Amino acid sequence: MRFSDIGVAALVIVIIMLIIIPIPLNFLDFFLALNISLALTILVLSMFVKETLEFSVFPSILLITTMFRLALNISTTRYILSTGEAGDVIAAFGNFVIGGNAIVGFIIFVIIVIIQFLVITKGSERVSEVAARFTLDAMPGKQMAIDADLNSGLINENDAKMRRKKIQREADFYGAMDGASKFVKGDAIAGILITVINILAGFLLGSFTMGLTLPESIEKFTLLTVGDGLVSQLPALMISVATGIIVTRSASEESLGTDVVNQLFARSIVMYIVGGVLILLGAGTPLPSIPFLLVGAMALILGYRSMQGDRKVSFEAEAEEKVEDTSREDMRRPENIIPLLQVDPIELEFGYGIIPLADPNQGGDLFDRLVMIRRQIALELGLIVPMIRLRDNIQLDANQYLIKIKGNDIAYGNIVFDHYLAMSPGAVEGEIEGIDTVEPAFGLPAKWIKSDLREKAELLGYTVVDPSSVISTHLTEVIKKHSHELLSREDVKQLIENIRETNPALLEELIPNLMMIGDVQKVLANLLKESISIRNLVTILEALADHARSTRDVNILTEYVRQKLSRQITKQYFPFGQAKVVTLEQSLENMLMESIDQNDNGTFLSIDPMTTQSILAHLSEEIKKLLQMGEQAIVVTAPIVRFYFKRITEQAIPELVVLSYNEIESDIDVQSAGMVSA
């Protein structure tokens, strides 16, 4: 525990003890001086902070200082009513500050309380309440703006985390200030009540227990009580002013004094007008001439200095304009065209009618959906999805969107704004009115229905989604389908570095002794191309380390990795422990194995086109039978031919799943529903 923690805890305990235990007058004078100095420190500090969060502990300090003043009030009241004395500080305030006149002192005390209670405290309390309400209301918009900047690449994850934390701290601060301002209000009320009680009780005690006459009692206790009230209310007034400054302080890059000078005296014409009017009043009216002429001259001097500053700013603006002109000339140079050659990995372009879905200020949540897409892909495939760039494109139809991968058009779709997409899961209880369409992600028949028909459609059994969900689902499927294209060497390096701390020996053995980053990237891309998650990267790298000494062929290494991931693949394609699949005849597998050739770049399948077409025709018939049974299209082959058979079929039947026997766990009940022949 640090010394500051112990010191603050001890201070709070001392404050509590001041309420209970009488202390010597010398210590009381010290604490009263400390109270005044602490209030002055807070007041001055509040004028130098640039943002409210620089003084985020202020609500807690407000509570501690309020308790400190009340504890001192109790201690001084104890001395005033018991001994008729309250120390040198209060005596000085009672005699020097108010000139020994109790009536004048009481009036000054009342005025200070009125200023503090009705003007400063009341205003600060209202500002705190409104600031807390508006800060909390603005939090969702600020959060979406941060997500928008994150998705557009303007900030990184750390910047987004810091900005979210700052928003949360601002909300907490203004919420705390809304309650803490009540401390100041209660302190003012308590000060009035304590003063009244001290005066009345002092009259009675002075007259009946101290042997003073009524006039002597009134004079003595009024001076002491008013002095005590001024000693406590002066720090309270300073802290009230500090509270008002803190809660009314808007975000700025400068302190309060700098902003006041720069903004109040910024216009030279204003100061010339004010100076001229004041000189005219001093010279041409019965008003005292010296004060008005003096202040008017000061205003003219400030106007002259402001004009000099305006000229300097104008000169700097001209210099900046010249710099901008130079920058434009630089942009015309051929070498500065290079940044324009960068191609974004993923782009989502949309027509102007879809802009509200991407604008948080209009209630759009598309940016939030993009954040969830990146998280979902990371969990499902183990892939770090690059930043998804959003752009409006006036060349597209109003309600059309376009998905690009590395600058190439991949998929597009259309939405109907203020409508919902209703899809039939296969069995619905009735028809519903709408605009016939096709769901863009999976190609299912669907209808765009009006928002007031949504509940009816759901009751009839339709699956109903909003336009943002349509776009985000389509984008998710496109990213999954092209995930192997999005995986770069830099991404692979980042994934590997992420596990270096926990598995240093594995990486030292594999990279670069057995494989390079590019080789690992090709293996991972092969897995992603067939929708195999690479999230279990440690197991993948272990499989590569086991077999990279015997072969450098990335396709063969991919097959070894798939066999290592057999439990994961089995769970992915056989979640219920049994399935019907299509297999290959032994003669076809033998023919494929005999057709495998090798060159300097690796192995490949050498087979004539007519044989390929015959294989695909027989495969299509067997897959059609399998689908009619309600089963997924899965083909199981011998391990050595799995990769090559997938290559044959990926153009004609891209969604076909091809597995080897070694990739299926032994406890799975796999039944052959058909066999493919050559």
C-alpha positions as CSV (number, residue, x, y, z in Angstrom):
1,M,0.0,0.0,0.0
2,R,1.4,3.4,-1.0
3,F,1.9,6.3,1.4
4,S,-0.8,8.4,-0.4
5,D,-3.4,5.7,0.3
6,I,-2.5,5.6,4.0
7,G,-2.5,9.4,4.2
8,V,-5.9,9.8,2.6
9,A,-7.4,7.1,4.9
10,A,-5.8,8.7,7.9
11,L,-7.2,12.1,6.9
12,V,-10.7,10.8,6.7
13,I,-10.4,9.1,10.1
14,V,-9.1,12.4,11.6
15,I,-12.1,14.2,10.2
16,I,-14.5,11.8,11.8
17,M,-12.6,12.1,15.1
18,L,-12.9,15.9,15.0
19,I,-16.6,15.5,15.4
20,I,-16.2,13.5,18.5
21,I,-13.0,14.4,20.3
22,P,-12.2,18.0,21.4
23,I,-8.9,19.3,20.1
24,P,-6.6,22.1,21.4
25,L,-7.3,25.6,20.1
26,N,-3.8,25.7,18.4
27,F,-4.7,22.6,16.4
28,L,-8.1,24.1,15.6
29,D,-6.4,27.2,14.2
30,F,-4.1,24.9,12.1
31,F,-7.1,23.0,10.7
32,L,-9.0,26.2,9.9
33,A,-6.0,27.5,8.0
34,L,-5.6,24.1,6.3
35,N,-9.3,24.2,5.3
36,I,-8.8,27.7,3.7
37,S,-5.7,26.6,1.8
38,L,-7.3,23.4,0.6
39,A,-10.2,25.3,-0.8
40,L,-7.9,27.8,-2.5
41,T,-5.9,25.0,-4.0
42,I,-9.0,23.4,-5.5
43,L,-10.3,26.7,-6.9
44,V,-7.0,27.5,-8.6
45,L,-6.6,24.0,-9.9
46,S,-10.0,24.0,-11.4
47,M,-9.0,27.0,-13.6
48,F,-6.0,25.2,-15.0
49,V,-7.4,21.8,-16.0
50,K,-8.1,21.4,-19.7
51,E,-10.6,18.6,-19.4
52,T,-12.9,17.6,-16.6
53,L,-11.3,14.1,-16.5
54,E,-8.0,15.7,-15.4
55,F,-9.7,16.3,-12.1
56,S,-12.0,13.2,-12.0
57,V,-11.4,12.8,-8.3
58,F,-13.2,16.1,-7.7
59,P,-16.6,14.5,-6.5
60,S,-14.8,12.5,-3.8
61,I,-12.8,15.6,-2.8
62,L,-16.0,17.5,-2.6
63,L,-17.4,15.0,-0.1
64,I,-14.2,15.0,2.0
65,T,-13.9,18.8,2.2
66,T,-17.6,19.1,3.1
67,M,-17.2,16.7,5.9
68,F,-14.0,18.6,7.0
69,R,-15.8,21.9,7.2
70,L,-18.8,20.4,9.1
71,A,-16.4,18.7,11.5
72,L,-14.6,22.1,12.1
73,N,-18.0,23.8,12.6
74,I,-18.8,21.3,15.3
75,S,-15.4,21.8,17.0
76,T,-15.7,25.6,16.9
77,T,-19.3,25.5,18.1
78,R,-18.1,23.3,21.1
79,Y,-15.5,26.0,22.1
80,I,-17.8,29.0,21.4
81,L,-20.6,27.7,23.6
82,S,-18.5,26.1,26.3
83,T,-15.7,28.7,26.8
84,G,-16.7,31.7,24.8
85,E,-13.5,31.4,22.7
86,A,-12.7,29.8,19.4
87,G,-9.1,30.5,18.6
88,D,-7.1,33.2,16.9
89,V,-8.3,32.6,13.3
90,I,-12.0,33.0,14.2
91,A,-11.2,36.0,16.5
92,A,-9.3,37.7,13.6
93,F,-12.2,37.2,11.3
94,G,-14.6,38.5,13.9
95,N,-12.6,41.6,14.6
96,F,-10.4,42.4,11.6
97,V,-12.5,41.2,8.6
98,I,-15.8,42.6,9.8
99,G,-14.3,45.5,11.9
100,G,-15.7,44.3,15.2
101,N,-19.2,45.1,14.1
102,A,-21.5,42.1,14.6
103,I,-24.4,43.5,12.5
104,V,-22.1,44.2,9.5
105,G,-20.5,40.8,9.9
106,F,-23.8,39.1,10.0
107,I,-25.0,40.9,6.9
108,I,-21.8,39.9,5.0
109,F,-22.3,36.3,6.2
110,V,-25.9,36.3,4.9
111,I,-24.9,37.7,1.6
112,I,-22.1,35.1,1.1
113,V,-24.5,32.3,1.9
114,I,-27.1,33.7,-0.5
115,I,-24.5,34.0,-3.3
116,Q,-23.3,30.5,-2.6
117,F,-26.6,28.9,-2.1
118,L,-28.9,30.6,-4.6
119,V,-26.5,31.6,-7.4
120,I,-23.4,29.4,-7.6
121,T,-24.6,26.1,-5.9
122,K,-28.0,26.2,-7.5
123,G,-26.5,26.8,-11.0
124,S,-23.8,24.2,-10.5
125,E,-26.4,21.6,-9.4
126,R,-28.5,22.2,-12.5
127,V,-25.5,22.1,-14.9
128,S,-24.3,18.8,-13.3
129,E,-27.8,17.3,-13.6
130,V,-28.1,18.3,-17.3
131,A,-24.5,17.3,-18.1
132,A,-25.1,13.9,-16.6
133,R,-28.3,13.4,-18.5
134,F,-26.9,14.5,-21.9
135,T,-23.6,12.5,-21.3
136,L,-25.6,9.3,-20.7
137,D,-27.9,9.9,-23.6
138,A,-25.0,10.5,-25.9
139,M,-23.0,7.4,-24.9
140,P,-24.6,5.0,-27.5
141,G,-23.9,7.5,-30.4
142,K,-20.3,8.0,-29.2
143,Q,-19.8,4.2,-28.9
144,M,-21.0,3.8,-32.5
145,A,-18.8,6.6,-33.7
146,I,-15.8,4.8,-32.2
147,D,-16.8,1.5,-33.9
148,A,-17.2,3.4,-37.2
149,D,-13.7,4.9,-36.9
150,L,-12.4,1.5,-36.0
151,N,-14.0,-0.3,-38.9
152,S,-12.9,2.5,-41.4
153,G,-9.3,2.1,-40.2
154,L,-9.0,5.6,-38.7
155,I,-8.1,4.2,-35.3
156,N,-6.7,0.9,-34.0
157,E,-8.0,-1.3,-31.3
158,N,-6.0,0.4,-28.5
159,D,-7.3,3.8,-29.6
160,A,-10.8,2.5,-29.6
161,K,-10.3,1.0,-26.1
162,M,-9.0,4.3,-24.7
163,R,-11.8,6.3,-26.3
164,R,-14.4,3.9,-24.9
165,K,-12.8,4.1,-21.5
166,K,-12.8,7.9,-21.7
167,I,-16.5,8.0,-22.5
168,Q,-17.3,5.7,-19.6
169,R,-15.2,7.9,-17.2
170,E,-17.0,11.0,-18.4
171,A,-20.4,9.4,-17.8
172,D,-19.3,8.3,-14.3
173,F,-17.8,11.7,-13.5
174,Y,-20.9,13.7,-14.5
175,G,-23.1,11.2,-12.7
176,A,-21.0,11.5,-9.6
177,M,-21.0,15.4,-9.9
178,D,-24.8,15.3,-10.1
179,G,-24.9,13.8,-6.7
180,A,-21.8,15.5,-5.3
181,S,-23.3,19.0,-6.0
182,K,-25.9,18.1,-3.4
183,F,-23.1,18.1,-0.8
184,V,-22.4,21.8,-1.5
185,K,-26.1,22.6,-1.2
186,G,-26.5,20.8,2.0
187,D,-23.3,22.4,3.4
188,A,-24.8,25.9,2.8
189,I,-28.0,25.0,4.5
190,A,-26.1,23.4,7.4
191,G,-23.9,26.6,7.7
192,I,-27.0,28.8,8.1
193,L,-28.5,26.5,10.7
194,I,-25.3,26.2,12.7
195,T,-24.9,30.0,12.8
196,V,-28.4,30.6,14.0
197,I,-28.1,27.9,16.6
198,N,-24.8,29.3,17.8
199,I,-26.1,32.8,18.2
200,L,-29.3,31.8,20.0
201,A,-27.6,29.3,22.2
202,G,-24.7,31.8,22.9
203,F,-27.2,34.4,24.1
204,L,-28.7,32.0,26.6
205,L,-25.5,30.5,27.8
206,G,-23.7,33.8,28.1
207,S,-26.5,35.4,30.1
208,F,-27.3,32.4,32.4
209,T,-24.0,30.5,32.8
210,M,-21.2,33.0,32.1
211,G,-22.5,35.9,34.1
212,L,-22.7,38.3,31.1
213,T,-25.3,40.9,30.5
214,L,-27.6,40.5,27.6
215,P,-25.9,43.2,25.5
216,E,-22.4,41.8,26.3
217,S,-23.6,38.2,25.5
218,I,-25.1,39.4,22.1
219,E,-21.9,41.3,21.1
220,K,-19.5,38.5,22.2
221,F,-21.3,35.5,20.7
222,T,-22.5,37.3,17.6
223,L,-18.9,38.3,16.8
224,L,-17.6,34.8,17.5
225,T,-20.4,33.0,15.6
226,V,-20.2,35.3,12.6
227,G,-16.4,35.0,12.5
228,D,-16.9,31.2,12.6
229,G,-19.4,31.4,9.9
230,L,-17.1,33.4,7.6
231,V,-14.2,31.1,8.3
232,S,-16.3,28.1,7.1
233,Q,-18.3,29.8,4.4
234,L,-15.2,31.4,2.7
235,P,-13.7,28.0,1.8
236,A,-17.2,26.7,1.0
237,L,-17.7,29.6,-1.4
238,M,-14.3,28.9,-3.1
239,I,-15.2,25.2,-3.6
240,S,-18.6,26.2,-4.9
241,V,-17.0,28.4,-7.5
242,A,-14.6,25.5,-8.3
243,T,-17.6,23.2,-8.7
244,G,-19.2,25.6,-11.1
245,I,-16.0,26.0,-13.1
246,I,-15.5,22.2,-13.4
247,V,-19.1,21.4,-14.5
248,T,-19.3,24.3,-16.9
249,R,-15.9,23.6,-18.4
250,S,-16.3,22.3,-22.0
251,A,-13.6,20.3,-23.7
252,S,-10.7,22.4,-24.7
253,E,-7.0,22.1,-25.4
254,E,-6.1,25.1,-23.1
255,S,-6.7,26.2,-19.5
256,L,-9.5,28.4,-18.5
257,G,-7.3,31.6,-18.3
258,T,-5.9,31.0,-21.8
259,D,-9.4,30.4,-23.3
260,V,-10.8,33.5,-21.5
261,V,-8.1,35.8,-22.8
262,N,-8.0,34.3,-26.3
263,Q,-11.8,34.3,-26.7
264,L,-12.9,37.4,-24.8
265,F,-10.3,39.8,-26.3
266,A,-10.0,38.1,-29.7
267,R,-11.8,40.7,-31.8
268,S,-9.9,44.0,-32.1
269,I,-13.0,45.8,-33.5
270,V,-15.0,44.9,-30.4
271,M,-12.3,46.4,-28.1
272,Y,-12.1,49.6,-30.2
273,I,-15.8,50.1,-30.0
274,V,-15.9,49.5,-26.2
275,G,-12.9,51.8,-25.7
276,G,-14.5,54.5,-27.8
277,V,-17.8,54.4,-25.9
278,L,-16.1,54.5,-22.5
279,I,-13.9,57.5,-23.5
280,L,-17.0,59.2,-24.8
281,L,-18.9,58.6,-21.5
282,G,-15.9,59.8,-19.5
283,A,-15.3,63.0,-21.5
284,G,-18.9,64.0,-22.6
285,T,-21.1,63.1,-19.6
286,P,-21.2,64.0,-15.9
287,L,-19.9,60.6,-15.0
288,P,-16.5,60.5,-13.3
289,S,-14.0,61.0,-16.1
290,I,-10.9,59.4,-14.7
291,P,-12.2,55.8,-14.2
292,F,-14.0,55.7,-17.6
293,L,-11.0,57.3,-19.5
294,L,-8.6,54.9,-17.8
295,V,-10.7,51.8,-18.6
296,G,-11.4,53.1,-22.2
297,A,-7.6,53.5,-22.8
298,M,-7.0,50.0,-21.6
299,A,-9.7,48.7,-24.0
300,L,-8.0,50.6,-26.9
301,I,-4.6,49.1,-26.0
302,L,-6.1,45.6,-25.9
303,G,-7.7,46.3,-29.3
304,Y,-4.4,47.3,-30.8
305,R,-2.6,44.2,-29.4
306,S,-5.5,42.0,-30.7
307,M,-5.0,43.6,-34.2
308,Q,-1.3,42.8,-34.1
309,G,-2.3,39.2,-33.2
310,D,-4.8,39.1,-36.1
311,R,-2.1,40.2,-38.5
312,K,0.2,37.5,-37.2
313,V,-2.6,34.9,-37.6
314,S,-3.3,36.1,-41.2
315,F,0.4,35.8,-42.0
316,E,0.5,32.3,-40.6
317,A,-2.7,31.5,-42.6
318,E,-1.0,32.7,-45.8
319,A,2.0,30.6,-45.0
320,E,-0.2,27.6,-44.5
321,E,-1.9,28.3,-47.8
322,K,1.4,28.3,-49.5
323,V,2.3,25.0,-47.8
324,E,-1.0,23.6,-49.1
325,D,-0.2,24.8,-52.6
326,T,3.1,23.2,-52.3
327,S,1.4,20.0,-51.1
328,R,-0.9,20.1,-54.2
329,E,2.1,20.4,-56.4
330,D,3.7,17.4,-54.6
331,M,0.6,15.4,-55.2
332,R,0.9,15.9,-58.9
333,R,4.3,14.3,-58.9
334,P,4.3,10.7,-60.2
335,E,5.9,9.2,-57.1
336,N,3.0,10.5,-54.9
337,I,0.5,8.4,-56.9
338,I,1.9,5.3,-55.2
339,P,-0.5,5.5,-52.1
340,L,-3.4,5.4,-54.5
341,L,-2.3,2.0,-55.7
342,Q,-3.2,0.3,-52.4
343,V,-6.2,-2.1,-52.7
344,D,-8.4,-2.7,-49.7
345,P,-8.8,-6.4,-48.8
346,I,-12.6,-6.0,-48.3
347,E,-14.9,-3.2,-49.4
348,L,-18.6,-2.8,-49.0
349,E,-20.0,-0.2,-51.4
350,F,-23.6,0.9,-51.3
351,G,-26.1,3.3,-52.9
352,Y,-27.3,6.5,-51.3
353,G,-30.5,4.8,-50.2
354,I,-28.5,2.5,-47.8
355,I,-26.6,5.4,-46.2
356,P,-29.0,5.6,-43.2
357,L,-28.1,2.0,-42.3
358,A,-24.4,3.0,-42.0
359,D,-25.0,6.3,-40.3
360,P,-25.1,6.0,-36.5
361,N,-26.7,9.5,-36.2
362,Q,-29.7,8.1,-38.2
363,G,-30.0,5.0,-36.1
364,G,-28.0,2.8,-38.4
365,D,-26.2,-0.2,-36.9
366,L,-24.2,-1.5,-39.8
367,F,-20.9,-0.5,-38.2
368,D,-21.9,-2.6,-35.1
369,R,-22.7,-5.5,-37.4
370,L,-19.2,-5.3,-39.0
371,V,-17.5,-5.5,-35.6
372,M,-19.6,-8.6,-34.8
373,I,-18.7,-10.1,-38.2
374,R,-15.0,-9.8,-37.4
375,R,-15.5,-11.4,-34.0
376,Q,-17.7,-14.2,-35.5
377,I,-15.1,-15.1,-38.2
378,A,-12.3,-15.1,-35.6
379,L,-14.2,-17.5,-33.4
380,E,-15.4,-19.8,-36.3
381,L,-12.4,-19.9,-38.6
382,G,-9.6,-18.4,-36.5
383,L,-9.0,-15.8,-39.1
384,I,-8.1,-12.1,-38.5
385,V,-10.5,-10.4,-40.8
386,P,-9.0,-7.1,-42.2
387,M,-10.7,-3.8,-41.8
388,I,-13.9,-3.7,-43.8
389,R,-14.0,-0.4,-45.8
390,L,-17.4,1.2,-46.2
391,R,-18.0,3.5,-49.2
392,D,-21.0,5.1,-50.8
393,N,-21.1,4.7,-54.6
394,I,-23.3,7.0,-56.6
395,Q,-22.9,4.7,-59.6
396,L,-24.9,2.0,-57.8
397,D,-28.7,2.0,-57.6
398,A,-30.1,3.7,-54.5
399,N,-30.8,0.4,-52.6
400,Q,-28.0,-1.7,-54.1
401,Y,-24.8,-2.8,-52.4
402,L,-21.6,-4.3,-53.8
403,I,-19.0,-6.5,-52.0
404,K,-15.4,-6.4,-53.2
405,I,-12.5,-8.6,-52.4
406,K,-9.1,-7.1,-53.2
407,G,-10.7,-4.6,-55.6
408,N,-12.7,-7.2,-57.5
409,D,-16.5,-7.4,-57.6
410,I,-17.6,-10.6,-55.8
411,A,-21.2,-10.2,-54.9
412,Y,-24.0,-7.7,-54.9
413,G,-27.6,-7.5,-53.6
414,N,-30.5,-5.2,-53.3
415,I,-32.6,-4.3,-50.3
416,V,-35.9,-2.5,-49.9
417,F,-35.6,0.2,-47.2
418,D,-38.2,0.2,-44.4
419,H,-39.1,-3.4,-45.3
420,Y,-38.2,-6.8,-43.8
421,L,-37.0,-9.9,-45.6
422,A,-39.3,-12.9,-44.9
423,M,-38.0,-16.4,-45.8
424,S,-39.9,-19.6,-45.6
425,P,-38.0,-22.3,-43.6
426,G,-39.9,-25.0,-45.5
427,A,-43.3,-25.2,-43.8
428,V,-45.4,-22.1,-43.2
429,E,-49.1,-21.8,-42.3
430,G,-50.0,-19.3,-45.0
431,E,-48.9,-16.8,-47.6
432,I,-48.1,-13.2,-47.0
433,E,-48.0,-10.2,-49.2
434,G,-44.7,-8.8,-50.3
435,I,-42.2,-8.2,-53.1
436,D,-40.8,-11.5,-54.4
437,T,-37.0,-11.7,-54.3
438,V,-34.1,-14.0,-53.6
439,E,-32.1,-14.0,-50.3
440,P,-28.6,-12.9,-51.5
441,A,-26.4,-15.0,-49.1
442,F,-27.9,-18.5,-49.8
443,G,-30.1,-17.9,-52.8
444,L,-33.4,-18.8,-51.0
445,P,-36.8,-17.5,-52.3
446,A,-38.0,-14.7,-50.1
447,K,-40.3,-11.7,-49.9
448,W,-39.8,-8.1,-48.9
449,I,-42.7,-7.3,-46.5
450,K,-43.8,-4.0,-44.9
451,S,-42.8,-3.5,-41.3
452,D,-46.4,-3.7,-40.0
453,L,-46.6,-7.3,-41.4
454,R,-43.5,-8.5,-39.5
455,E,-45.4,-9.9,-36.5
456,K,-47.9,-11.6,-38.8
457,A,-45.1,-13.2,-40.8
458,E,-43.4,-14.6,-37.7
459,L,-46.7,-16.1,-36.5
460,L,-47.1,-17.8,-39.9
461,G,-43.7,-19.4,-39.5
462,Y,-41.5,-17.1,-41.7
463,T,-38.0,-16.2,-40.7
464,V,-38.0,-12.4,-40.7
465,V,-34.8,-10.2,-40.8
466,D,-34.1,-6.5,-41.2
467,P,-32.0,-5.0,-44.1
468,S,-28.9,-4.6,-42.0
469,S,-29.0,-8.3,-41.2
470,V,-29.4,-9.2,-44.8
471,I,-26.3,-7.2,-45.8
472,S,-24.2,-8.4,-42.8
473,T,-25.2,-12.1,-43.4
474,H,-24.3,-11.8,-47.1
475,L,-21.0,-10.2,-46.2
476,T,-20.2,-12.9,-43.6
477,E,-20.8,-15.7,-46.2
478,V,-18.7,-13.9,-48.8
479,I,-15.8,-13.5,-46.3
480,K,-16.1,-17.2,-45.3
481,K,-16.1,-18.3,-48.9
482,H,-13.0,-16.2,-49.8
483,S,-11.2,-16.5,-46.4
484,H,-8.3,-18.3,-48.1
485,E,-7.7,-15.2,-50.3
486,L,-7.8,-12.8,-47.4
487,L,-5.1,-14.7,-45.4
488,S,-1.9,-12.9,-46.0
489,R,1.7,-13.6,-44.9
490,E,1.5,-10.7,-42.5
491,D,-1.7,-12.2,-40.9
492,V,0.1,-15.6,-40.5
493,K,3.1,-13.9,-38.9
494,Q,0.7,-12.1,-36.5
495,L,-1.0,-15.4,-35.6
496,I,2.3,-17.2,-35.1
497,E,3.7,-14.4,-32.9
498,N,0.5,-14.6,-30.8
499,I,1.4,-18.2,-29.7
500,R,5.1,-17.7,-29.5
501,E,5.0,-16.8,-25.8
502,T,3.2,-20.1,-24.9
503,N,4.9,-22.4,-27.4
504,P,8.4,-21.1,-28.2
505,A,10.0,-24.5,-28.6
506,L,7.5,-25.5,-31.3
507,L,8.2,-22.3,-33.3
508,E,11.9,-22.6,-33.0
509,E,11.7,-26.1,-34.4
510,L,9.4,-25.3,-37.3
511,I,10.2,-21.8,-38.5
512,P,12.5,-21.1,-40.3
513,N,14.3,-24.5,-39.9
514,L,11.7,-26.6,-41.6
515,M,9.2,-24.2,-43.2
516,M,8.9,-20.5,-44.1
517,I,6.0,-18.2,-43.3
518,G,4.8,-18.5,-46.9
519,D,4.6,-22.3,-46.7
520,V,2.6,-22.2,-43.5
521,Q,0.3,-19.6,-45.2
522,K,-0.4,-22.0,-48.1
523,V,-1.3,-24.8,-45.7
524,L,-3.6,-22.6,-43.8
525,A,-5.2,-21.2,-47.0
526,N,-5.8,-24.8,-48.2
527,L,-7.7,-25.5,-44.9
528,L,-9.7,-22.3,-45.1
529,K,-10.6,-23.0,-48.7
530,E,-12.5,-26.1,-47.6
531,S,-14.0,-24.3,-44.5
532,I,-11.7,-25.9,-42.0
533,S,-11.0,-23.6,-39.0
534,I,-7.4,-22.7,-38.3
535,R,-8.2,-21.5,-34.8
536,N,-6.4,-24.5,-33.3
537,L,-3.1,-23.3,-34.7
538,V,-0.9,-25.1,-32.2
539,T,-2.2,-28.5,-33.3
540,I,-1.7,-27.4,-37.0
541,L,1.9,-26.3,-36.4
542,E,2.7,-29.5,-34.5
543,A,1.4,-31.6,-37.4
544,L,3.6,-29.6,-39.7
545,A,6.6,-30.0,-37.5
546,D,6.0,-33.8,-37.4
547,H,5.9,-34.2,-41.2
548,A,7.8,-31.2,-42.7
549,R,11.1,-33.2,-42.6
550,S,9.8,-35.9,-44.9
551,T,8.1,-33.7,-47.5
552,R,8.0,-30.0,-48.6
553,D,4.8,-30.4,-50.7
554,V,2.2,-28.1,-49.0
555,N,-0.7,-30.1,-50.4
556,I,0.6,-33.4,-48.8
557,L,1.3,-31.4,-45.6
558,T,-2.3,-30.1,-45.7
559,E,-3.6,-33.7,-45.7
560,Y,-1.4,-34.6,-42.7
561,V,-2.8,-31.6,-40.9
562,R,-6.4,-32.5,-41.7
563,Q,-5.8,-36.0,-40.3
564,K,-4.4,-34.4,-37.1
565,L,-7.6,-32.3,-36.9
566,S,-9.9,-35.4,-37.3
567,R,-11.8,-34.7,-34.1
568,Q,-12.6,-31.1,-35.1
569,I,-13.6,-32.2,-38.7
570,T,-15.7,-35.0,-37.4
571,K,-17.6,-32.7,-35.1
572,Q,-18.1,-30.2,-37.9
573,Y,-19.6,-32.6,-40.4
574,F,-21.0,-35.4,-38.2
575,P,-22.6,-33.6,-35.2
576,F,-25.1,-36.4,-34.6
577,G,-22.6,-39.3,-34.7
578,Q,-23.9,-40.9,-37.9
579,A,-24.5,-39.9,-41.6
580,K,-25.0,-41.3,-45.1
581,V,-22.2,-40.5,-47.5
582,V,-21.1,-41.2,-51.1
583,T,-17.9,-43.3,-51.6
584,L,-15.7,-44.2,-54.5
585,E,-15.4,-47.6,-56.2
586,Q,-12.0,-49.2,-55.6
587,S,-11.3,-49.2,-59.3
588,L,-11.8,-45.4,-59.5
589,E,-9.5,-44.9,-56.5
590,N,-6.9,-47.1,-58.0
591,M,-7.1,-45.2,-61.3
592,L,-6.7,-41.9,-59.5
593,M,-3.7,-43.1,-57.6
594,E,-2.1,-44.3,-60.8
595,S,-2.7,-40.9,-62.4
596,I,-0.8,-38.9,-59.8
597,D,2.3,-37.4,-61.4
598,Q,5.1,-35.2,-59.9
599,N,7.1,-32.3,-61.2
600,D,9.4,-29.7,-59.7
601,N,6.4,-27.8,-58.2
602,G,4.8,-30.8,-56.5
603,T,2.3,-33.5,-57.4
604,F,-0.7,-33.2,-59.7
605,L,-3.4,-35.4,-61.3
606,S,-2.9,-36.4,-64.9
607,I,-6.3,-37.5,-66.2
608,D,-8.0,-36.9,-69.6
609,P,-11.1,-34.6,-69.8
610,M,-13.5,-37.3,-71.0
611,T,-12.8,-39.4,-67.9
612,T,-13.2,-36.4,-65.7
613,Q,-16.6,-35.6,-67.3
614,S,-17.7,-39.2,-66.8
615,I,-16.7,-39.1,-63.1
616,L,-18.5,-35.8,-62.5
617,A,-21.7,-37.2,-64.2
618,H,-21.8,-40.2,-62.0
619,L,-21.0,-38.1,-58.9
620,S,-23.9,-35.7,-59.7
621,E,-26.4,-38.6,-59.8
622,E,-25.2,-40.0,-56.5
623,I,-25.2,-36.6,-54.8
624,K,-28.8,-36.0,-56.1
625,K,-29.9,-39.2,-54.4
626,L,-28.1,-38.3,-51.2
627,L,-29.8,-34.8,-51.1
628,Q,-33.2,-36.4,-51.7
629,M,-32.6,-38.3,-48.5
630,G,-32.1,-35.0,-46.6
631,E,-28.4,-35.7,-46.1
632,Q,-25.5,-33.3,-46.6
633,A,-23.4,-33.8,-49.8
634,I,-20.3,-35.6,-48.4
635,V,-17.9,-37.8,-50.3
636,V,-15.5,-40.1,-48.4
637,T,-12.4,-41.3,-50.2
638,A,-9.0,-43.0,-49.4
639,P,-6.5,-40.5,-47.9
640,I,-4.1,-40.5,-50.8
641,V,-6.7,-39.4,-53.4
642,R,-8.9,-37.1,-51.3
643,F,-7.0,-33.9,-52.3
644,Y,-7.0,-34.8,-56.0
645,F,-10.6,-35.8,-56.1
646,K,-11.5,-32.4,-54.4
647,R,-9.6,-30.7,-57.2
648,I,-11.6,-32.5,-59.8
649,T,-14.9,-31.5,-58.3
650,E,-14.3,-28.0,-56.9
651,Q,-15.2,-26.3,-60.2
652,A,-18.4,-28.3,-61.0
653,I,-19.6,-28.8,-57.4
654,P,-17.9,-26.2,-55.2
655,E,-20.0,-26.9,-52.1
656,L,-19.2,-30.6,-52.1
657,V,-17.4,-31.8,-48.9
658,V,-14.7,-34.4,-49.6
659,L,-13.3,-36.2,-46.6
660,S,-10.8,-39.1,-46.2
661,Y,-11.3,-42.1,-43.9
662,N,-8.5,-40.9,-41.7
663,E,-10.3,-37.6,-41.0
664,I,-13.3,-39.4,-39.4
665,E,-13.3,-40.6,-35.8
666,S,-13.8,-44.4,-35.4
667,D,-17.0,-44.0,-33.3
668,I,-18.9,-42.3,-36.1
669,D,-21.5,-44.5,-37.9
670,V,-20.9,-43.8,-41.6
671,Q,-23.1,-45.5,-44.1
672,S,-22.4,-45.5,-47.9
673,A,-25.6,-44.4,-49.7
674,G,-23.9,-44.7,-53.2
675,M,-20.7,-45.3,-55.0
676,V,-19.1,-43.3,-57.8
677,S,-17.5,-45.1,-60.7
678,A,-15.3,-43.9,-63.6
